[in-house]
């Protein structure tokens, strides 16, 4: 007997609080491409509380909602837009050792203008553009990328290319040739290179994330007294990426990871609805 194919639809009850107020991206005269969490222009940007809940759709899912709210502000300078996100996290997690996970936050946008993809990472033909910041990238920038011995303190190896006690013993190799021994770099894997603090990702549904070469984005952050403040700055109109227009409207969605709670990949807290972003028109410079 041939069975008819059917469509399975999952309905999720979304509390009224999940519908956040519009995020007003205020036009400012300063350059916002530096991703500065402490910049004075943030006092001009209204803050919106965006509700999150434990990601409910894809396995593995988090057991509980660890981050229930992220406070979002936005400013733009006519070329760049910056999002400032603040949330509570009792411990700073940088994923410095094997088995540890990084704190993180992501901002997602519809990739194609005029489309409204499913908020859960889009769908086939309805791609999304994601900017994903990780605390481990900040740690790498401040202290340098960890060495193999730092990542695997109990490893035993006869030798590791170009990391010998006496590098002169293999004089035919130069430091510039070290990249030859990194398959990720040789193949052009963008995850193998230094970061600006943020990954740019395209996706068309669950398990389709593809890290792209950066289209113009930077990030910076601070953690203090159990609170993360993260700024992701991106071009308003990156080549091949999602576009936001001064004087226009767009959509954004958010996700937060608490690495200390074992959150990584699909184990995260997410917004259940798109939040509208309203951009101020560019104001003429005062004389």
Residue, then its C-alpha position, 0 to 999 in steps of 0.5 A: x500500500x502506498x502512503x500519501x506524503x503529508x506535511x507535519x506542522x509543529x505549533x509552538x505557543x509563544x507568549x505575548x511578551x515575545x513580541x518585542x517593540x521595534x528596535x529604533x536604529x538612531x542615526x549618529x554623526x560618529x563612526x560606529x564601525x569600531x564596535x565600541x560598547x562604551x561609546x557615548x552615542x549609546x545614550x541616544x539609542x533606546x533599549x528594547x527588551x527582547x524575550x528569549x526561550x530555550x531553542x525548541x525545534x532542533x535536537x539537541x535542545x537545552x534543558x531550560x531557558x538560561x537567558x530569558x531576555x537580551x536588551x538591544x540597542x542600535x545606531x547607524x552612521x549611514x554606512x554601518x549599523x551597530x547592535x549593542x546587546x546586554x544580558x546576564x551571565x554569571x560566569x565568563x566562558x571563553x572555551x579555552x580548553x578541550x570540553x569547554x564552550x564559549x559564550x556567544x550571541x548572534x544577530x540574524x537578518x533575512x538575506x533577500x530583501x522583501x522576504x520573511x524567512x522562518x525565524x529558525x535559521x530560514x528555509x530552502x530558498x529563504x536564506x538568512x544572514x547571521x552575525x555570530x560573536x563568540x567570547x573565545x574570539x575576544x580571548x584570542x585577540x586579547x591573549x593570542x590564539x591558544x597553542x596545541x599544548x594549551x588546548x591539549x595539555x596531556x597530549x603526547x607527540x613526538x614532534x609538531x611541525x615547526x614547534x620544535x624545542x630547537x627549530x634549527x634542527x629542521x633548517x629546510x623549513x621556514x616559519x612562513x611555511x608553517x601554514x602548509x601543515x594546517x589543512x584548514x588553512x591550505x583548503x581555505x577554511x575561513x574558520x582556520x584564520x584569525x577573526x574580527x570577533x564575529x563569524x558571518x554565516x548563511x543558512x537555509x534551515x537547520x544544519x545548513x550553516x555555512x561560514x562565509x568570508x567576512x563582508x564587513x563586520x567587527x565586534x567587541x565586548x566586555x563582561x563585568x559583574x555577571x553581565x555581557x555587553x556585546x556590540x556587533x557592527x556591520x555594513x548596512x549594504x555588504x556585497x552579497x549580504x543582507x541589506x538595511x537602508x537608512x530611513x527604511x525598516x528591516x527585521x532581526x532575530x537574536x540568539x544567546x549561548x551560555x558556554x558555562x551551561x554547556x550551550x553550543x550549537x543548537x543548545x541556545x536561547x532564541x527569539x521566537x519571532x522577528x523583531x522589526x528594526x526601524x532605521x532613522x533617515x540620515x540627518x544633514x550634518x549641522x554647520 
